[in-house]
Amino acid sequence: MKKNLLMWDETLFRDPEVFEIDYVPEQFNHREAQMRELAFQIQPGLRGGRPLNSICRGLPGTGKTTSVRKLFAEVEEVTKKLVPIYINCQIDNTKFAIFSQIYRRLSGHLPPASGTSFKQVFDAIARLLQKEEIVLLVALDDANYLLYENEMNRVLYSLLRSHEAYPGTRIGVIVIISDMDVDLSREVDARVASVFRPSEIYFPPYSEEEVQQIMRERVMQGLYPGCLSEDMFGLVVEQTQKSGDLRVGIDLVKRAALHAERRASRSIDRDDICRAYDVAKYLHLSSSVRSLKDEEKAVLRTLAGHSMADAEMNAGEVYRAVKAKMSIGYTRFYEIVKKFDAMRLINLEYRDGKGRTRVISLRYDPAKIIEYIGEA
């Protein structure tokens, strides 16, 4: 019996880094066509010209971010004249925050936290680009968050029309969109559309066979042999397919292995996987809540509390409950509610009755929402 138990200093993980959400695998399969198209789009930048603009579109967990990060790593290996900069728009979703990150990447430090205007930051970036004769390539990941904050046009305009105010600057943009309801051609205004003109690169969901291959590669690289049987591996693939998000499957394996280690087992069993899935399936909820401002978290907490008594909620009734707890106007409240709908945290529907009633329902268990808000 003892041989089936882990010693205190033993582990099931050969390489735990493989299961981190920002891990970029050396062997990256099933996205060769998308990678070739992306490489074509940025090729002018390697020769000193302005990269062509792109939109990477696909559901969450379809390889968009990994493709861009892998390509950026390759660019950094071959040239210093094309500088790729990755921005996570869940975290940095205002024009000033995004340009502060660009400045940090170019200068090595952030601009002063207070007393610095956007124009000063932009001037400093442009001077660096002109002095070093650098071409800039900016990836805006989860750029749909810029739409929720009404920042998309402001950010793209500043990036793509920089050459008008600062001759010689050359900037290309890759926009990564995970919200399939977003049509960027309708969202950008005419001033932006005239210089944006992106090529769209679609990332389809992985097939069951592709999910199996990707998950098997991760398991072989990240876990020691024998700790995940074929039957249990099949259950992992099944749960990953059910979630529709490869990241859930990767997080699921990590958590299941940790559960097995906690009970000092050398193998992962069904209970480990099922318990891990109960947490991993909320990966989208967890990351979405972390990106919210305090005011938005307060509104979502009130929505969740209200939902415990009534699964479907009238927007007017919820607003009165929110207003009783915080100072907020209806316009701002409704902007937040529409953002939650776009983020797939709630469903916002219209019902005809006495006038047109807005009805709100949660996509997640309200108790789980409150739990994750408390942890954020």
ABEGO torsion letter per residue (X at the ends): XAAABBBAABBABABAAAABAABBBABBBGAAAAAAAAAAAAAAAAAGBBBBBBBBBEBBGAGAAAAAAAAAAAAAAABAABBBBBBBAAABABAAAAAAAAAAAAAGBBBBABGBBAAAAAAAAAAAAAAAGBBBBBBBBGAAAAAAAGAAAAAAAAAAAAAAABBGBBBBBBBBBABAABBAAAABBAAAAAAAGBBBBBBBBBBAAAAAAAAAAAAAAABBBGABBAAAAAAAAAAAAAAGBAAAAAAAAAAAAAAAAAAGBABBBAAAAAAAAAAAAAAAAAAAAAABBAAAAAAAAAAAAAAAABABBBAAAAAAAAAAABBBBAAAAAAAAAAAAAAGABBBBBBBBBEBBBBBBBABBAAAAAAAAAAX
